Amino acid sequence: MSEVLAQKDYNKVSTIVSFMEKHGEITPKEAEAITGKSAATVRRYFKLLTGTGYIVAEGSTNNIIYRIAANLPEDD
């Protein structure tokens, strides 16, 4: 993941990435709690992560869950 994002961007989302690697999914409320950031900031983080293809969003706006994408390329 750190190869895809600039270091400063990876540093911002690393807490979310670590949580997702451990649990497989995360809700926006969980992301707010573990990062201590606002809902708007967490939305920006998720936009950044979904843009890389690392995570996918599932569900409706009020019940959205972010999961690690199933089709990730293997590390060489």
All heavy atoms as a GROMACS GRO file, in nm:
protein
  587
    1MET      N    1   0.083  -0.119   0.000
    1MET     CA    2   0.000   0.000   0.000
    1MET      C    3   0.087   0.125   0.000
    1MET      O    4   0.056   0.221  -0.067
    1MET     CB    5  -0.092  -0.005   0.122
    1MET     CG    6  -0.170   0.122   0.146
    1MET     SD    7  -0.267   0.188   0.010
    1MET     CE    8  -0.379   0.059  -0.024
    2SER      N    9   0.196   0.124   0.076
    2SER     CA   10   0.279   0.244   0.084
    2SER      C   11   0.348   0.273  -0.049
    2SER      O   12   0.394   0.384  -0.071
    2SER     CB   13   0.382   0.231   0.196
    2SER     OG   14   0.465   0.118   0.175
    3GLU      N   15   0.354   0.173  -0.140
    3GLU     CA   16   0.413   0.197  -0.272
    3GLU      C   17   0.317   0.274  -0.362
    3GLU      O   18   0.359   0.342  -0.454
    3GLU     CB   19   0.448   0.065  -0.342
    3GLU     CG   20   0.530  -0.032  -0.262
    3GLU     CD   21   0.446  -0.120  -0.170
    3GLU    OE1   22   0.333  -0.158  -0.206
    3GLU    OE2   23   0.492  -0.147  -0.059
    4VAL      N   24   0.186   0.264  -0.335
    4VAL     CA   25   0.084   0.325  -0.420
    4VAL      C   26   0.059   0.471  -0.381
    4VAL      O   27   0.038   0.555  -0.466
    4VAL     CB   28  -0.048   0.246  -0.410
    4VAL    CG1   29  -0.158   0.309  -0.492
    4VAL    CG2   30  -0.026   0.102  -0.452
    5LEU      N   31   0.067   0.500  -0.252
    5LEU     CA   32   0.039   0.635  -0.202
    5LEU      C   33   0.168   0.710  -0.170
    5LEU      O   34   0.267   0.648  -0.132
    5LEU     CB   35  -0.045   0.627  -0.074
    5LEU     CG   36  -0.185   0.571  -0.087
    5LEU    CD1   37  -0.245   0.553   0.052
    5LEU    CD2   38  -0.272   0.663  -0.169
    6ALA      N   39   0.162   0.841  -0.181
    6ALA     CA   40   0.272   0.924  -0.134
    6ALA      C   41   0.287   0.902   0.016
    6ALA      O   42   0.189   0.873   0.085
    6ALA     CB   43   0.245   1.070  -0.165
    7GLN      N   44   0.407   0.914   0.068
    7GLN     CA   45   0.433   0.887   0.210
    7GLN      C   46   0.341   0.968   0.301
    7GLN      O   47   0.287   0.916   0.397
    7GLN     CB   48   0.579   0.916   0.244
    7GLN     CG   49   0.617   0.874   0.385
    7GLN     CD   50   0.607   0.724   0.408
    7GLN    OE1   51   0.644   0.645   0.323
    7GLN    NE2   52   0.555   0.685   0.522
    8LYS      N   53   0.321   1.096   0.269
    8LYS     CA   54   0.235   1.179   0.356
    8LYS      C   55   0.091   1.129   0.355
    8LYS      O   56   0.025   1.129   0.458
    8LYS     CB   57   0.241   1.327   0.317
    8LYS     CG   58   0.180   1.362   0.184
    8LYS     CD   59   0.190   1.510   0.155
    8LYS     CE   60   0.123   1.546   0.026
    8LYS     NZ   61  -0.019   1.567   0.037
    9ASP      N   62   0.043   1.082   0.240
    9ASP     CA   63  -0.092   1.027   0.232
    9ASP      C   64  -0.101   0.894   0.305
    9ASP      O   65  -0.198   0.866   0.375
    9ASP     CB   66  -0.137   1.010   0.087
    9ASP     CG   67  -0.162   1.143   0.018
    9ASP    OD1   68  -0.191   1.241   0.088
    9ASP    OD2   69  -0.152   1.148  -0.105
   10TYR      N   70   0.001   0.810   0.291
   10TYR     CA   71   0.000   0.681   0.360
   10TYR      C   72   0.000   0.702   0.511
   10TYR      O   73  -0.071   0.632   0.583
   10TYR     CB   74   0.120   0.594   0.318
   10TYR     CG   75   0.118   0.462   0.390
   10TYR    CD1   76   0.028   0.363   0.354
   10TYR    CD2   77   0.203   0.438   0.497
   10TYR    CE1   78   0.022   0.242   0.422
   10TYR    CE2   79   0.199   0.317   0.565
   10TYR     CZ   80   0.108   0.219   0.527
   10TYR     OH   81   0.103   0.102   0.595
   11ASN      N   82   0.076   0.799   0.558
   11ASN     CA   83   0.080   0.826   0.702
   11ASN      C   84  -0.059   0.864   0.754
   11ASN      O   85  -0.095   0.828   0.866
   11ASN     CB   86   0.179   0.938   0.734
   11ASN     CG   87   0.323   0.895   0.713
   11ASN    OD1   88   0.353   0.776   0.706
   11ASN    ND2   89   0.411   0.992   0.701
   12LYS      N   90  -0.137   0.933   0.673
   12LYS     CA   91  -0.271   0.975   0.713
   12LYS      C   92  -0.366   0.856   0.727
   12LYS      O   93  -0.450   0.853   0.816
   12LYS     CB   94  -0.331   1.072   0.611
   12LYS     CG   95  -0.262   1.206   0.606
   12LYS     CD   96  -0.323   1.291   0.497
   12LYS     CE   97  -0.252   1.422   0.482
   12LYS     NZ   98  -0.306   1.501   0.370
   13VAL      N   99  -0.353   0.758   0.640
   13VAL     CA  100  -0.449   0.648   0.636
   13VAL      C  101  -0.396   0.519   0.697
   13VAL      O  102  -0.467   0.419   0.702
   13VAL     CB  103  -0.497   0.620   0.491
   13VAL    CG1  104  -0.567   0.741   0.433
   13VAL    CG2  105  -0.383   0.574   0.402
   14SER      N  106  -0.274   0.519   0.746
   14SER     CA  107  -0.213   0.394   0.794
   14SER      C  108  -0.291   0.330   0.909
   14SER      O  109  -0.298   0.206   0.917
   14SER     CB  110  -0.068   0.418   0.835
   14SER     OG  111  -0.060   0.509   0.942
   15THR      N  112  -0.351   0.409   0.996
   15THR     CA  113  -0.430   0.354   1.106
   15THR      C  114  -0.551   0.277   1.051
   15THR      O  115  -0.583   0.168   1.098
   15THR     CB  116  -0.478   0.466   1.200
   15THR    OG1  117  -0.365   0.541   1.243
   15THR    CG2  118  -0.551   0.411   1.320
   16ILE      N  119  -0.616   0.334   0.951
   16ILE     CA  120  -0.730   0.268   0.888
   16ILE      C  121  -0.685   0.140   0.818
   16ILE      O  122  -0.749   0.036   0.830
   16ILE     CB  123  -0.802   0.363   0.790
   16ILE    CG1  124  -0.865   0.480   0.867
   16ILE    CG2  125  -0.907   0.289   0.708
   16ILE    CD1  126  -0.921   0.590   0.780
   17VAL      N  127  -0.576   0.148   0.744
   17VAL     CA  128  -0.524   0.031   0.673
   17VAL      C  129  -0.491  -0.081   0.771
   17VAL      O  130  -0.528  -0.196   0.749
   17VAL     CB  131  -0.401   0.069   0.588
   17VAL    CG1  132  -0.332  -0.055   0.532
   17VAL    CG2  133  -0.440   0.164   0.475
   18SER      N  134  -0.425  -0.048   0.880
   18SER     CA  135  -0.389  -0.150   0.981
   18SER      C  136  -0.514  -0.215   1.039
   18SER      O  137  -0.519  -0.337   1.055
   18SER     CB  138  -0.307  -0.086   1.093
   18SER     OG  139  -0.185  -0.040   1.044
   19PHE      N  140  -0.615  -0.133   1.071
   19PHE     CA  141  -0.741  -0.186   1.125
   19PHE      C  142  -0.805  -0.281   1.025
   19PHE      O  143  -0.851  -0.390   1.060
   19PHE     CB  144  -0.835  -0.070   1.159
   19PHE     CG  145  -0.963  -0.114   1.225
   19PHE    CD1  146  -0.974  -0.114   1.363
   19PHE    CD2  147  -1.074  -0.152   1.150
   19PHE    CE1  148  -1.093  -0.153   1.426
   19PHE    CE2  149  -1.193  -0.192   1.211
   19PHE     CZ  150  -1.202  -0.191   1.349
   20MET      N  151  -0.808  -0.241   0.899
   20MET     CA  152  -0.872  -0.322   0.796
   20MET      C  153  -0.796  -0.452   0.772
   20MET      O  154  -0.856  -0.556   0.746
   20MET     CB  155  -0.887  -0.243   0.666
   20MET     CG  156  -0.988  -0.132   0.680
   20MET     SD  157  -1.014  -0.045   0.526
   20MET     CE  158  -1.108  -0.166   0.438
   21GLU      N  159  -0.665  -0.447   0.779
   21GLU     CA  160  -0.586  -0.570   0.760
   21GLU      C  161  -0.613  -0.669   0.873
   21GLU      O  162  -0.613  -0.789   0.851
   21GLU     CB  163  -0.438  -0.537   0.750
   21GLU     CG  164  -0.403  -0.472   0.618
   21GLU     CD  165  -0.260  -0.422   0.609
   21GLU    OE1  166  -0.190  -0.416   0.712
   21GLU    OE2  167  -0.218  -0.389   0.497
   22LYS      N  168  -0.641  -0.617   0.991
   22LYS     CA  169  -0.670  -0.704   1.105
   22LYS      C  170  -0.814  -0.756   1.104
   22LYS      O  171  -0.840  -0.872   1.130
   22LYS     CB  172  -0.643  -0.629   1.235
   22LYS     CG  173  -0.661  -0.714   1.359
   22LYS     CD  174  -0.621  -0.638   1.483
   22LYS     CE  175  -0.638  -0.726   1.606
   22LYS     NZ  176  -0.604  -0.656   1.728
   23HIS      N  177  -0.909  -0.667   1.070
   23HIS     CA  178  -1.051  -0.700   1.081
   23HIS      C  179  -1.120  -0.727   0.946
   23HIS      O  180  -1.231  -0.777   0.945
   23HIS     CB  181  -1.126  -0.588   1.154
   23HIS     CG  182  -1.075  -0.564   1.292
   23HIS    ND1  183  -1.109  -0.643   1.399
   23HIS    CD2  184  -0.990  -0.470   1.341
   23HIS    CE1  185  -1.048  -0.599   1.508
   23HIS    NE2  186  -0.975  -0.495   1.475
   24GLY      N  187  -1.058  -0.687   0.836
   24GLY     CA  188  -1.115  -0.712   0.704
   24GLY      C  189  -1.213  -0.608   0.655
   24GLY      O  190  -1.240  -0.600   0.536
   25GLU      N  191  -1.266  -0.529   0.746
   25GLU     CA  192  -1.363  -0.425   0.708
   25GLU      C  193  -1.366  -0.317   0.815
   25GLU      O  194  -1.313  -0.335   0.925
   25GLU     CB  195  -1.503  -0.485   0.690
   25GLU     CG  196  -1.560  -0.542   0.818
   25GLU     CD  197  -1.693  -0.613   0.797
   25GLU    OE1  198  -1.710  -0.678   0.692
   25GLU    OE2  199  -1.778  -0.603   0.886
   26ILE      N  200  -1.428  -0.204   0.778
   26ILE     CA  201  -1.440  -0.092   0.872
   26ILE      C  202  -1.558  -0.006   0.833
   26ILE      O  203  -1.590   0.006   0.714
   26ILE     CB  204  -1.309  -0.009   0.874
   26ILE    CG1  205  -1.305   0.088   0.993
   26ILE    CG2  206  -1.288   0.062   0.742
   26ILE    CD1  207  -1.169   0.153   1.015
   27THR      N  208  -1.622   0.053   0.932
   27THR     CA  209  -1.730   0.149   0.906
   27THR      C  210  -1.672   0.290   0.923
   27THR      O  211  -1.568   0.307   0.989
   27THR     CB  212  -1.846   0.131   1.005
   27THR    OG1  213  -1.800   0.163   1.136
   27THR    CG2  214  -1.901  -0.011   1.001
   28PRO      N  215  -1.739   0.389   0.869
   28PRO     CA  216  -1.692   0.526   0.890
   28PRO      C  217  -1.684   0.563   1.039
   28PRO      O  218  -1.590   0.630   1.080
   28PRO     CB  219  -1.795   0.610   0.816
   28PRO     CG  220  -1.842   0.520   0.706
   28PRO     CD  221  -1.846   0.383   0.769
   29LYS      N  222  -1.781   0.520   1.119
   29LYS     CA  223  -1.779   0.551   1.263
   29LYS      C  224  -1.657   0.489   1.331
   29LYS      O  225  -1.594   0.551   1.416
   29LYS     CB  226  -1.908   0.504   1.332
   29LYS     CG  227  -2.027   0.588   1.297
   29LYS     CD  228  -2.016   0.725   1.358
   29LYS     CE  229  -2.141   0.807   1.332
   29LYS     NZ  230  -2.119   0.948   1.355
   30GLU      N  231  -1.623   0.366   1.295
   30GLU     CA  232  -1.504   0.303   1.350
   30GLU      C  233  -1.378   0.380   1.309
   30GLU      O  234  -1.288   0.400   1.390
   30GLU     CB  235  -1.492   0.158   1.302
   30GLU     CG  236  -1.594   0.064   1.362
   30GLU     CD  237  -1.596  -0.072   1.298
   30GLU    OE1  238  -1.571  -0.084   1.176
   30GLU    OE2  239  -1.625  -0.168   1.372
   31ALA      N  240  -1.374   0.423   1.183
   31ALA     CA  241  -1.259   0.499   1.134
   31ALA      C  242  -1.244   0.631   1.209
   31ALA      O  243  -1.133   0.672   1.244
   31ALA     CB  244  -1.271   0.523   0.984
   32GLU      N  245  -1.356   0.697   1.235
   32GLU     CA  246  -1.352   0.822   1.312
   32GLU      C  247  -1.297   0.795   1.452
   32GLU      O  248  -1.214   0.872   1.502
   32GLU     CB  249  -1.492   0.883   1.323
   32GLU     CG  250  -1.545   0.940   1.194
   32GLU     CD  251  -1.691   0.981   1.206
   32GLU    OE1  252  -1.730   1.038   1.311
   32GLU    OE2  253  -1.767   0.958   1.110
   33ALA      N  254  -1.341   0.686   1.513
   33ALA     CA  255  -1.298   0.654   1.650
   33ALA      C  256  -1.149   0.622   1.656
   33ALA      O  257  -1.080   0.669   1.747
   33ALA     CB  258  -1.380   0.538   1.704
   34ILE      N  259  -1.098   0.544   1.562
   34ILE     CA  260  -0.958   0.503   1.572
   34ILE      C  261  -0.861   0.612   1.526
   34ILE      O  262  -0.747   0.614   1.570
   34ILE     CB  263  -0.929   0.372   1.496
   34ILE    CG1  264  -0.952   0.387   1.346
   34ILE    CG2  265  -1.010   0.257   1.554
   34ILE    CD1  266  -0.901   0.271   1.263
   35THR      N  267  -0.908   0.703   1.439
   35THR     CA  268  -0.819   0.809   1.391
   35THR      C  269  -0.833   0.938   1.472
   35THR      O  270  -0.743   1.020   1.472
   35THR     CB  271  -0.846   0.843   1.243
   35THR    OG1  272  -0.980   0.891   1.229
   35THR    CG2  273  -0.821   0.724   1.153
   36GLY      N  274  -0.949   0.955   1.535
   36GLY     CA  275  -0.975   1.080   1.606
   36GLY      C  276  -1.004   1.196   1.512
   36GLY      O  277  -0.998   1.312   1.551
   37LYS      N  278  -1.038   1.164   1.388
   37LYS     CA  279  -1.065   1.266   1.286
   37LYS      C  280  -1.215   1.283   1.265
   37LYS      O  281  -1.296   1.199   1.303
   37LYS     CB  282  -0.999   1.227   1.153
   37LYS     CG  283  -0.849   1.209   1.161
   37LYS     CD  284  -0.780   1.340   1.190
   37LYS     CE  285  -0.630   1.322   1.191
   37LYS     NZ  286  -0.559   1.444   1.220
   38SER      N  287  -1.251   1.393   1.200
   38SER     CA  288  -1.392   1.423   1.173
   38SER      C  289  -1.447   1.332   1.063
   38SER      O  290  -1.371   1.269   0.989
   38SER     CB  291  -1.407   1.568   1.129
   38SER     OG  292  -1.349   1.585   1.001
   39ALA      N  293  -1.579   1.331   1.052
   39ALA     CA  294  -1.644   1.253   0.947
   39ALA      C  295  -1.598   1.297   0.809
   39ALA      O  296  -1.575   1.214   0.721
   39ALA     CB  297  -1.796   1.265   0.960
   40ALA      N  298  -1.584   1.426   0.788
   40ALA     CA  299  -1.540   1.478   0.658
   40ALA      C  300  -1.399   1.432   0.625
   40ALA      O  301  -1.370   1.393   0.511
   40ALA     CB  302  -1.548   1.631   0.657
   41THR      N  303  -1.311   1.433   0.722
   41THR     CA  304  -1.173   1.389   0.700
   41THR      C  305  -1.170   1.240   0.670
   41THR      O  306  -1.100   1.196   0.578
   41THR     CB  307  -1.086   1.422   0.823
   41THR    OG1  308  -1.085   1.564   0.840
   41THR    CG2  309  -0.944   1.371   0.806
   42VAL      N  310  -1.248   1.162   0.744
   42VAL     CA  311  -1.254   1.018   0.721
   42VAL      C  312  -1.307   0.990   0.580
   42VAL      O  313  -1.256   0.902   0.511
   42VAL     CB  314  -1.339   0.949   0.830
   42VAL    CG1  315  -1.377   0.808   0.791
   42VAL    CG2  316  -1.263   0.950   0.962
   43ARG      N  317  -1.406   1.066   0.536
   43ARG     CA  318  -1.457   1.048   0.399
   43ARG      C  319  -1.346   1.074   0.298
   43ARG      O  320  -1.334   1.002   0.199
   43ARG     CB  321  -1.574   1.142   0.370
   43ARG     CG  322  -1.706   1.093   0.426
   43ARG     CD  323  -1.825   1.170   0.370
   43ARG     NE  324  -1.820   1.313   0.396
   43ARG     CZ  325  -1.862   1.372   0.507
   43ARG    NH1  326  -1.913   1.299   0.605
   43ARG    NH2  327  -1.854   1.503   0.522
   44ARG      N  328  -1.263   1.176   0.320
   44ARG     CA  329  -1.150   1.203   0.229
   44ARG      C  330  -1.052   1.086   0.230
   44ARG      O  331  -1.000   1.047   0.125
   44ARG     CB  332  -1.080   1.333   0.267
   44ARG     CG  333  -1.156   1.458   0.227
   44ARG     CD  334  -1.071   1.584   0.240
   44ARG     NE  335  -1.034   1.613   0.376
   44ARG     CZ  336  -1.110   1.682   0.462
   44ARG    NH1  337  -1.229   1.726   0.424
   44ARG    NH2  338  -1.068   1.707   0.584
   45TYR      N  339  -1.025   1.031   0.347
   45TYR     CA  340  -0.935   0.916   0.356
   45TYR      C  341  -0.991   0.797   0.278
   45TYR      O  342  -0.918   0.730   0.205
   45TYR     CB  343  -0.914   0.875   0.502
   45TYR     CG  344  -0.834   0.971   0.586
   45TYR    CD1  345  -0.823   0.952   0.723
   45TYR    CD2  346  -0.770   1.082   0.532
   45TYR    CE1  347  -0.749   1.038   0.802
   45TYR    CE2  348  -0.697   1.170   0.611
   45TYR     CZ  349  -0.688   1.147   0.746
   45TYR     OH  350  -0.615   1.233   0.824
   46PHE      N  351  -1.121   0.770   0.292
   46PHE     CA  352  -1.181   0.659   0.220
   46PHE      C  353  -1.179   0.684   0.069
   46PHE      O  354  -1.158   0.592  -0.009
   46PHE     CB  355  -1.324   0.632   0.268
   46PHE     CG  356  -1.330   0.558   0.398
   46PHE    CD1  357  -1.416   0.598   0.499
   46PHE    CD2  358  -1.252   0.447   0.421
   46PHE    CE1  359  -1.423   0.530   0.619
   46PHE    CE2  360  -1.257   0.377   0.541
   46PHE     CZ  361  -1.344   0.418   0.640
   47LYS      N  362  -1.199   0.808   0.029
   47LYS     CA  363  -1.193   0.841  -0.114
   47LYS      C  364  -1.053   0.813  -0.168
   47LYS      O  365  -1.037   0.757  -0.276
   47LYS     CB  366  -1.230   0.988  -0.136
   47LYS     CG  367  -1.235   1.028  -0.280
   47LYS     CD  368  -1.281   1.170  -0.298
   47LYS     CE  369  -1.285   1.206  -0.445
   47LYS     NZ  370  -1.330   1.342  -0.468
   48LEU      N  371  -0.953   0.848  -0.091
   48LEU     CA  372  -0.814   0.822  -0.129
   48LEU      C  373  -0.790   0.672  -0.142
   48LEU      O  374  -0.732   0.625  -0.241
   48LEU     CB  375  -0.722   0.885  -0.023
   48LEU     CG  376  -0.573   0.878  -0.044
   48LEU    CD1  377  -0.532   0.964  -0.164
   48LEU    CD2  378  -0.502   0.926   0.081
   49LEU      N  379  -0.835   0.595  -0.044
   49LEU     CA  380  -0.813   0.451  -0.045
   49LEU      C  381  -0.892   0.379  -0.154
   49LEU      O  382  -0.841   0.288  -0.218
   49LEU     CB  383  -0.846   0.391   0.092
   49LEU     CG  384  -0.746   0.422   0.202
   49LEU    CD1  385  -0.802   0.386   0.339
   49LEU    CD2  386  -0.614   0.350   0.178
   50THR      N  387  -1.017   0.421  -0.177
   50THR     CA  388  -1.094   0.358  -0.284
   50THR      C  389  -1.036   0.394  -0.420
   50THR      O  390  -1.040   0.314  -0.512
   50THR     CB  391  -1.244   0.394  -0.278
   50THR    OG1  392  -1.259   0.536  -0.281
   50THR    CG2  393  -1.311   0.336  -0.156
   51GLY      N  394  -0.978   0.512  -0.431
   51GLY     CA  395  -0.915   0.554  -0.556
   51GLY      C  396  -0.795   0.468  -0.595
   51GLY      O  397  -0.764   0.452  -0.712
   52THR      N  398  -0.729   0.412  -0.496
   52THR     CA  399  -0.615   0.323  -0.524
   52THR      C  400  -0.660   0.183  -0.561
   52THR      O  401  -0.582   0.104  -0.611
   52THR     CB  402  -0.523   0.310  -0.401
   52THR    OG1  403  -0.592   0.241  -0.297
   52THR    CG2  404  -0.472   0.444  -0.353
   53GLY      N  405  -0.787   0.152  -0.533
   53GLY     CA  406  -0.838   0.018  -0.558
   53GLY      C  407  -0.811  -0.077  -0.443
   53GLY      O  408  -0.843  -0.195  -0.449
   54TYR      N  409  -0.751  -0.029  -0.335
   54TYR     CA  410  -0.719  -0.113  -0.220
   54TYR      C  411  -0.845  -0.156  -0.145
   54TYR      O  412  -0.852  -0.268  -0.096
   54TYR     CB  413  -0.624  -0.040  -0.126
   54TYR     CG  414  -0.585  -0.122  -0.005
   54TYR    CD1  415  -0.503  -0.233  -0.018
   54TYR    CD2  416  -0.630  -0.089   0.123
   54TYR    CE1  417  -0.468  -0.310   0.091
   54TYR    CE2  418  -0.595  -0.164   0.233
   54TYR     CZ  419  -0.514  -0.275   0.216
   54TYR     OH  420  -0.479  -0.350   0.325
   55ILE      N  421  -0.943  -0.066  -0.136
   55ILE     CA  422  -1.067  -0.098  -0.066
   55ILE      C  423  -1.186  -0.072  -0.157
   55ILE      O  424  -1.175   0.002  -0.256
   55ILE     CB  425  -1.084  -0.019   0.067
   55ILE    CG1  426  -1.101   0.130   0.041
   55ILE    CG2  427  -0.968  -0.046   0.161
   55ILE    CD1  428  -1.139   0.210   0.165
   56VAL      N  429  -1.296  -0.134  -0.123
   56VAL     CA  430  -1.422  -0.112  -0.195
   56VAL      C  431  -1.528  -0.077  -0.093
   56VAL      O  432  -1.523  -0.120   0.022
   56VAL     CB  433  -1.465  -0.236  -0.277
   56VAL    CG1  434  -1.368  -0.263  -0.389
   56VAL    CG2  435  -1.478  -0.359  -0.188
   57ALA      N  436  -1.624   0.003  -0.137
   57ALA     CA  437  -1.736   0.042  -0.051
   57ALA      C  438  -1.854  -0.048  -0.083
   57ALA      O  439  -1.883  -0.076  -0.200
   57ALA     CB  440  -1.773   0.187  -0.077
   58GLU      N  441  -1.922  -0.093   0.022
   58GLU     CA  442  -2.040  -0.177   0.005
   58GLU      C  443  -2.152  -0.121   0.091
   58GLU      O  444  -2.128  -0.077   0.203
   58GLU     CB  445  -2.011  -0.321   0.047
   58GLU     CG  446  -1.905  -0.388  -0.038
   58GLU     CD  447  -1.873  -0.529   0.010
   58GLU    OE1  448  -1.925  -0.571   0.114
   58GLU    OE2  449  -1.794  -0.595  -0.058
   59GLY      N  450  -2.273  -0.126   0.039
   59GLY     CA  451  -2.388  -0.080   0.115
   59GLY      C  452  -2.434   0.057   0.074
   59GLY      O  453  -2.377   0.121  -0.014
   60SER      N  454  -2.538   0.104   0.143
   60SER     CA  455  -2.594   0.236   0.114
   60SER      C  456  -2.521   0.343   0.194
   60SER      O  457  -2.441   0.312   0.281
   60SER     CB  458  -2.743   0.237   0.150
   60SER     OG  459  -2.758   0.219   0.289
   61THR      N  460  -2.551   0.466   0.165
   61THR     CA  461  -2.484   0.579   0.228
   61THR      C  462  -2.486   0.570   0.380
   61THR      O  463  -2.385   0.595   0.445
   61THR     CB  464  -2.549   0.710   0.183
   61THR    OG1  465  -2.542   0.717   0.040
   61THR    CG2  466  -2.478   0.830   0.242
   62ASN      N  467  -2.598   0.536   0.438
   62ASN     CA  468  -2.609   0.533   0.584
   62ASN      C  469  -2.559   0.403   0.646
   62ASN      O  470  -2.543   0.396   0.767
   62ASN     CB  471  -2.754   0.557   0.627
   62ASN     CG  472  -2.797   0.699   0.597
   62ASN    OD1  473  -2.716   0.791   0.599
   62ASN    ND2  474  -2.923   0.716   0.566
   63ASN      N  475  -2.538   0.301   0.564
   63ASN     CA  476  -2.494   0.171   0.615
   63ASN      C  477  -2.371   0.120   0.540
   63ASN      O  478  -2.359   0.001   0.516
   63ASN     CB  479  -2.607   0.068   0.604
   63ASN     CG  480  -2.723   0.103   0.693
   63ASN    OD1  481  -2.704   0.132   0.810
   63ASN    ND2  482  -2.843   0.104   0.636
   64ILE      N  483  -2.282   0.210   0.505
   64ILE     CA  484  -2.168   0.173   0.423
   64ILE      C  485  -2.061   0.103   0.505
   64ILE      O  486  -2.038   0.135   0.621
   64ILE     CB  487  -2.112   0.297   0.350
   64ILE    CG1  488  -2.025   0.256   0.234
   64ILE    CG2  489  -2.038   0.388   0.445
   64ILE    CD1  490  -2.006   0.366   0.132
   65ILE      N  491  -2.001   0.004   0.444
   65ILE     CA  492  -1.888  -0.069   0.502
   65ILE      C  493  -1.779  -0.071   0.397
   65ILE      O  494  -1.804  -0.092   0.279
   65ILE     CB  495  -1.928  -0.214   0.538
   65ILE    CG1  496  -2.031  -0.214   0.650
   65ILE    CG2  497  -1.806  -0.295   0.579
   65ILE    CD1  498  -2.084  -0.352   0.684
   66TYR      N  499  -1.658  -0.049   0.440
   66TYR     CA  500  -1.543  -0.056   0.350
   66TYR      C  501  -1.469  -0.186   0.376
   66TYR      O  502  -1.444  -0.222   0.491
   66TYR     CB  503  -1.451   0.064   0.372
   66TYR     CG  504  -1.514   0.194   0.329
   66TYR    CD1  505  -1.590   0.268   0.418
   66TYR    CD2  506  -1.503   0.239   0.199
   66TYR    CE1  507  -1.651   0.387   0.379
   66TYR    CE2  508  -1.563   0.358   0.158
   66TYR     CZ  509  -1.637   0.431   0.250
   66TYR     OH  510  -1.697   0.547   0.211
   67ARG      N  511  -1.439  -0.257   0.267
   67ARG     CA  512  -1.368  -0.385   0.277
   67ARG      C  513  -1.244  -0.380   0.189
   67ARG      O  514  -1.240  -0.308   0.089
   67ARG     CB  515  -1.456  -0.500   0.228
   67ARG     CG  516  -1.583  -0.518   0.306
   67ARG     CD  517  -1.660  -0.641   0.253
   67ARG     NE  518  -1.797  -0.643   0.299
   67ARG     CZ  519  -1.836  -0.692   0.416
   67ARG    NH1  520  -1.748  -0.742   0.498
   67ARG    NH2  521  -1.963  -0.690   0.450
   68ILE      N  522  -1.147  -0.462   0.224
   68ILE     CA  523  -1.029  -0.476   0.140
   68ILE      C  524  -1.073  -0.543   0.010
   68ILE      O  525  -1.147  -0.641   0.013
   68ILE     CB  526  -0.921  -0.559   0.211
   68ILE    CG1  527  -0.872  -0.483   0.335
   68ILE    CG2  528  -0.806  -0.590   0.117
   68ILE    CD1  529  -0.776  -0.560   0.421
   69ALA      N  530  -1.030  -0.489  -0.101
   69ALA     CA  531  -1.068  -0.543  -0.231
   69ALA      C  532  -1.017  -0.686  -0.246
   69ALA      O  533  -0.904  -0.717  -0.206
   69ALA     CB  534  -1.015  -0.455  -0.344
   70ALA      N  535  -1.099  -0.772  -0.302
   70ALA     CA  536  -1.064  -0.914  -0.314
   70ALA      C  537  -0.962  -0.940  -0.423
   70ALA      O  538  -0.890  -1.038  -0.418
   70ALA     CB  539  -1.191  -0.995  -0.341
   71ASN      N  540  -0.955  -0.852  -0.520
   71ASN     CA  541  -0.868  -0.877  -0.634
   71ASN      C  542  -0.737  -0.798  -0.628
   71ASN      O  543  -0.690  -0.748  -0.727
   71ASN     CB  544  -0.942  -0.846  -0.764
   71ASN     CG  545  -0.987  -0.702  -0.772
   71ASN    OD1  546  -0.980  -0.628  -0.673
   71ASN    ND2  547  -1.033  -0.660  -0.887
   72LEU      N  548  -0.678  -0.793  -0.511
   72LEU     CA  549  -0.552  -0.723  -0.496
   72LEU      C  550  -0.439  -0.803  -0.561
   72LEU      O  551  -0.434  -0.925  -0.546
   72LEU     CB  552  -0.517  -0.701  -0.349
   72LEU     CG  553  -0.605  -0.604  -0.273
   72LEU    CD1  554  -0.564  -0.599  -0.128
   72LEU    CD2  555  -0.593  -0.466  -0.333
   73PRO      N  556  -0.348  -0.737  -0.630
   73PRO     CA  557  -0.234  -0.810  -0.685
   73PRO      C  558  -0.143  -0.856  -0.571
   73PRO      O  559  -0.130  -0.789  -0.470
   73PRO     CB  560  -0.164  -0.706  -0.774
   73PRO     CG  561  -0.213  -0.574  -0.727
   73PRO     CD  562  -0.348  -0.596  -0.664
   74GLU      N  563  -0.082  -0.971  -0.591
   74GLU     CA  564   0.010  -1.024  -0.491
   74GLU      C  565   0.140  -0.946  -0.492
   74GLU      O  566   0.186  -0.901  -0.599
   74GLU     CB  567   0.039  -1.171  -0.520
   74GLU     CG  568  -0.081  -1.262  -0.505
   74GLU     CD  569  -0.132  -1.270  -0.363
   74GLU    OE1  570  -0.051  -1.270  -0.270
   74GLU    OE2  571  -0.254  -1.274  -0.344
   75ASP      N  572   0.201  -0.929  -0.376
   75ASP     CA  573   0.333  -0.863  -0.368
   75ASP      C  574   0.438  -0.955  -0.427
   75ASP      O  575   0.438  -1.074  -0.401
   75ASP     CB  576   0.369  -0.832  -0.222
   75ASP     CG  577   0.282  -0.723  -0.164
   75ASP    OD1  578   0.229  -0.641  -0.239
   75ASP    OD2  579   0.269  -0.721  -0.040
   76ASP      N  580   0.524  -0.900  -0.509
   76ASP     CA  581   0.632  -0.980  -0.567
   76ASP      C  582   0.758  -0.972  -0.484
   76ASP      O  583   0.789  -0.880  -0.422
   76ASP     CB  584   0.662  -0.932  -0.710
   76ASP     CG  585   0.545  -0.960  -0.804
   76ASP    OD1  586   0.480  -1.064  -0.785
   76ASP    OD2  587   0.521  -0.880  -0.895
   0.00000   0.00000   0.00000
